[in-house]
Amino acid sequence: MPENVKVGIIGCGGIANGKHLPSLAKLKQVELVAFCDSKVEKAHKAAEDYGVSGAKVYADYKELLHDSSIEVVHVCTPNISHAEITIAALKAGKHVMCEKPMAKTSEEARLMVETAKMTGKKLTIGYNNRFRPDSQYLHKTCQRGDLGEVYFAKAHAIRRRAVPTWGVFLDEEKQGGGPLIDIGTHALDLTLWMMDNYKPKSVMGSTFHKLGKRENAANAWGPWDPQKFKVEDSAFGFITMENGATIVLESSWALNSLDVDEAKCSLSGTEGGADMKDGLRINGENFGKLYTTNVELDAGGVAFYDGDEESDAELEARLWIESILNDTEPVVKPEEALVVTQILEAIYESARTGRAVYFE
């Protein structure tokens, strides 16, 4: 077993600097040895801030992949290049963490899964919301069977006015969509993971581009440019699984609603229910009486060897690296992320055609 894992970062923008790099840098068994960005000055800056002495910098990811000493690659680029870079990295003998969503299309995502199997390399997708304390607690609750059979769920990803105006978020060609593929993907991943149900039967979807056309609109990050707003501003899906379970998925960057929640889910099962809308709440029936339990998740926190509490991003990074060191399955399996992409694509297709999409 190698003492240290040598990691290369492809894409040194916001998500790399905001999540991947600071989390990986805290791990003693990780060496950040290579950085790549088409804007090479970003790669130089990331190397200065997080790289080991002598870390290499590239403008072309293919050159980074030629370095046989690199064992792991993190793909932190726009959605359009996720599949291309991930597949190339797997074929080059690297384990890969790719940022969410897995890919623009389900066909690309399927090729990613097939390549991982063919090469024997590990592949995971950056669904970091699974690693929040409330998510971890609720998942254990579901695994233990406390909720029974979960047959109805809601996946929540609603912002009132928080449209990302930087980068390529508003570019449909580069991203594949708007809030549905950006934040709806987190909510759907959480919901499927809690239900442990990855067999969709049919999908109906609606997408809207109503508020994105407005000039000088109120927004958390300043007004957007209506001419550049090429994606939906809200999207909704009705998903039926093979066993009859039903999921309602709601997502928006801009919606006239005060019922806002992001990357959360509500579950209804035969033995109990749960939701993340006001902290984590478990509900059910005991001795002929209804009960609601508010779960306390921050009583003292959990301190690790360095005296710090571990964030969800740090836990995600640590468990990913440990899956490589110990040769175990990553928490987020690529086959699970593929189903998320298939459902999102079906919502867009249904919205476009006005018809339900059926899975074989």
C-alpha positions, -999 to 999 in steps of 0.1 A, spaced: 0 0 0 15 34 -10 24 57 18 11 88 -1 -14 92 -29 -2 116 -56 -31 136 -69 -35 158 -100 -62 185 -103 -78 193 -137 -97 225 -136 -85 251 -110 -116 273 -107 -142 279 -80 -151 243 -71 -115 232 -70 -104 260 -48 -136 261 -27 -139 223 -20 -114 199 -34 -80 216 -28 -85 227 8 -100 193 17 -73 173 1 -46 195 15 -56 185 50 -49 148 44 -14 137 54 -15 108 30 -21 131 -1 4 149 -22 -10 175 -46 16 171 -74 0 185 -106 -24 213 -116 -41 219 -149 -63 247 -162 -68 261 -197 -62 294 -181 -27 284 -169 -24 313 -144 -52 296 -124 -31 264 -123 0 283 -112 -20 300 -84 -34 267 -72 0 251 -73 14 279 -52 -14 277 -26 -17 239 -23 10 221 -43 40 202 -30 75 216 -37 81 212 -74 44 206 -83 39 207 -121 16 230 -140 -2 223 -173 -25 240 -197 -35 207 -214 -49 179 -193 -35 153 -217 0 163 -207 -9 158 -170 -22 123 -177 12 113 -192 27 115 -157 27 79 -145 34 89 -109 0 105 -106 -24 79 -92 -56 100 -87 -72 128 -108 -99 152 -97 -120 165 -126 -133 200 -117 -142 214 -152 -174 225 -168 -199 197 -174 -193 195 -211 -158 180 -205 -165 157 -176 -168 126 -196 -140 132 -221 -114 140 -193 -127 112 -169 -125 85 -196 -90 96 -207 -78 97 -171 -92 62 -164 -76 48 -196 -43 65 -184 -45 44 -152 -58 70 -128 -85 67 -102 -110 96 -108 -132 118 -87 -154 138 -111 -174 168 -99 -212 165 -101 -231 161 -123 -215 130 -137 -219 142 -173 -241 163 -197 -258 132 -211 -266 97 -199 -247 82 -228 -215 99 -217 -222 88 -181 -226 52 -192 -193 53 -211 -177 66 -179 -190 36 -159 -180 11 -186 -145 26 -188 -140 23 -150 -150 -13 -152 -128 -20 -182 -97 -4 -166 -103 -16 -131 -99 19 -118 -121 36 -92 -145 63 -102 -167 85 -79 -188 116 -84 -186 147 -61 -220 145 -44 -206 160 -12 -241 166 4 -241 129 13 -214 137 38 -233 163 59 -241 152 94 -279 152 88 -274 131 56 -252 106 74 -276 103 103 -307 99 81 -290 73 58 -281 52 88 -318 55 100 -330 44 66 -305 15 64 -317 3 98 -352 1 85 -367 27 109 -388 43 81 -399 9 66 -405 10 29 -401 45 16 -427 49 -11 -430 87 -14 -403 113 -14 -395 149 -23 -362 161 -35 -358 198 -27 -335 223 -45 -353 256 -45 -336 290 -45 -358 322 -45 -332 343 -63 -297 329 -64 -286 326 -101 -249 320 -105 -238 347 -129 -201 337 -133 -183 311 -153 -205 290 -177 -235 284 -155 -259 301 -179 -245 284 -210 -266 254 -220 -240 241 -244 -213 238 -218 -235 229 -188 -264 209 -203 -290 228 -183 -296 252 -153 -308 245 -118 -320 210 -125 -285 197 -135 -267 221 -111 -285 217 -77 -314 194 -85 -288 167 -91 -277 170 -54 -313 167 -41 -321 137 -64 -288 119 -54 -296 123 -17 -332 110 -22 -322 79 -42 -294 72 -18 -318 73 12 -344 52 -5 -317 28 -18 -338 26 -50 -321 30 -84 -347 15 -107 -368 43 -124 -398 33 -145 -411 66 -159 -405 104 -157 -426 134 -164 -410 168 -163 -415 205 -168 -389 233 -172 -395 270 -172 -376 301 -185 -399 328 -171 -377 350 -148 -344 346 -166 -356 370 -193 -358 399 -169 -335 429 -169 -319 442 -136 -335 414 -116 -328 411 -79 -303 383 -73 -279 372 -46 -249 376 -69 -261 407 -88 -283 410 -119 -279 384 -146 -276 392 -183 -309 380 -199 -291 376 -233 -267 350 -217 -294 332 -197 -298 302 -220 -309 276 -194 -341 270 -175 -347 291 -143 -368 263 -127 -375 226 -134 -397 200 -119 -400 162 -122 -424 134 -113 -405 101 -110 -421 67 -107 -399 38 -97 -403 2 -108 -417 -8 -73 -443 21 -75 -424 45 -52 -428 81 -63 -404 110 -61 -412 147 -67 -381 167 -77 -382 205 -75 -354 228 -85 -349 265 -92 -324 293 -93 -352 319 -95 -387 313 -83 -413 334 -65 -415 311 -35 -405 315 2 -404 277 5 -367 275 -1 -344 245 5 -314 232 -12 -299 197 -14 -325 182 10 -351 155 9 -384 145 26 -392 108 30 -425 90 37 -423 53 46 -445 26 60 -430 29 95 -421 65 97 -411 97 79 -383 122 79 -374 156 65 -345 180 64 -365 212 60 -361 225 96 -331 206 109 -335 169 107 -369 156 119 -381 120 122 -418 114 126 -439 83 133 -464 66 156 -458 49 189 -484 34 213 -512 49 194 -497 84 195 -480 105 168 -444 117 175 -419 140 160 -382 139 170 -359 168 163 -324 152 159 -296 172 176 -266 169 153 -242 196 166 -238 186 203 -201 191 206 -192 180 171 -167 153 163 -130 163 168 -103 144 148 -66 141 154 -58 177 144 -84 191 168 -106 203 140 -142 193 131 -145 176 97 -166 194 71 -187 174 46 -162 182 19 -133 170 41 -151 138 50 -158 132 13 -122 137 4 -109 115 33 -133 86 26 -124 88 -12 -87 86 -5 -92 58 20 -112 38 -6 -81 39 -28 -56 31 0 -78 2 13 -91 -9 -21 -128 -5 -11 -158 8 -29 -162 46 -28 -193 60 -10 -207 74 -42 -207 46 -67 -206 55 -104 -236 33 -112 -257 54 -88 -246 86 -103 -255 73 -137 -291 68 -127 -292 104 -114 -280 116 -148 -305 93 -166 -334 108 -146 -323 144 -151 -320 138 -188 -355 123 -189 -369 153 -171 -354 176 -198 -367 153 -226 -402 151 -211 -403 189 -207 -392 192 -244 -417 167 -258 -446 170 -234 -446 133 -230 -436 108 -203 -402 91 -207 -402 53 -200 -371 33 -190 -366 -2 -202 
